[in-house]
């Protein structure tokens, strides 16, 4: 009989960390992680990280096997060879962290191959210690091992007015690095920040307003639901045929970490389907170079996408902007790649721009530049610089669709093959 991973219901309540009286001594919390693999499946390399955020929600430090300590030594990583039963652990100085961080997010990634489906069970162990005398506060099961997700936002370690707490999250993601998992952490971090202290960037536009320079993972919010142009640019080898696409996503699907894929707009389907719009005209249109788009739209974009957010059907939750090297080749060979967000009316004005860092565009046929997402708690739209690599020669390929956060299905395939598909180099895109 095949061994199955144990399925449990995640707990909803937070775990409060005991607080020692002032002056009693050095107070530490060890946040340890352990996992066990299914017998019939190969062991997969897993890596744990903790990403720390300030009171305002800015990412200030990451601690993992590549960066063993941060925040003046208040947060340290170890492989816990001296601690029985744990695979990795983080030693956190509770008093030292009070002046440094508000939230620490615990993340697991499978960095090279395989998925978390290969894990049978896992847990987080919280051990509180004063002057090196420790006691286990609680062991908390980690959930979400039954699918092909390659990352998991495990939980949040955060400071409330009276004590530190740990909250289980178990949000799946399909990313290989902690940096690429940042977009999955963000909503959970924001939920733990004080509204009056949270730093938010608002893109209001207007004559003379500067364009916001964004970095990977940054989020900014729009005022209203304007008509937009997404400009995409890059410098590529002469042989490259690069195409832009928009993956339109709906509600969460049955696969953790993925949403229903409602539509994909690209060169072969230049406008979105009627069901994604509340009006007769489409929500999204695929354009070409930005030359000739009118006064105020200065730019030498390789491709442009027109979006009218006022037309978005209620079930539309995200629009993800991707490019693929259609005839094969790594997008990492491209230079000076960028995405910019332009408001069209009443006068064209660039609201934000993300210049892709060279190290971000790793080897991969595709690249996810950014996403527009619906912030339903506040009735607004947000724009995030994503900056993640992807496989596939088209957005309809399984690797690109999943990297965009969408559930893939065979009906998403185009009716014709690219040169790479014809040679069998992109098997998941092949038309059956």
Secondary structure, 3 states (H helix, E strand, C coil): CCCCCCCCCCCCCCEECCCCCCCCCCEEEEEEEEEEECCCCCCCCCEEEEEEECCCCCEEEEEECCECEEHHHCEEEECCCCCCCCCEEEEEEHHHHHCCCCEEEEEEECCCCCCHHHEEEEEEEEEEEECCEEEEEEEEECCCCCCCCCEEEEEEEEECCCCEEEEEEEEEECCCCCHHHHHHHHHHHHHCCCCCCCCCEEECCCCCCCCEEECCCCEEEECCCCEEEEEEEEECCCCCCEEEEEEEEEEECCCCCCEEEEEEEECCECECCHHHECCCCCCEEECCCCCCCCCCCCCCCCEEEEEEHHHECCCCCEEEEEEEECCCCCHHHCEEEEEEEEECCCCCEEEEEEECCCCCCCCCCEEEEEEEEEECCCCEEEEEEEEEEECCCCCCCHHHHHHCCECCCHHHCCCCCCHHHHCCCCHHHCCC
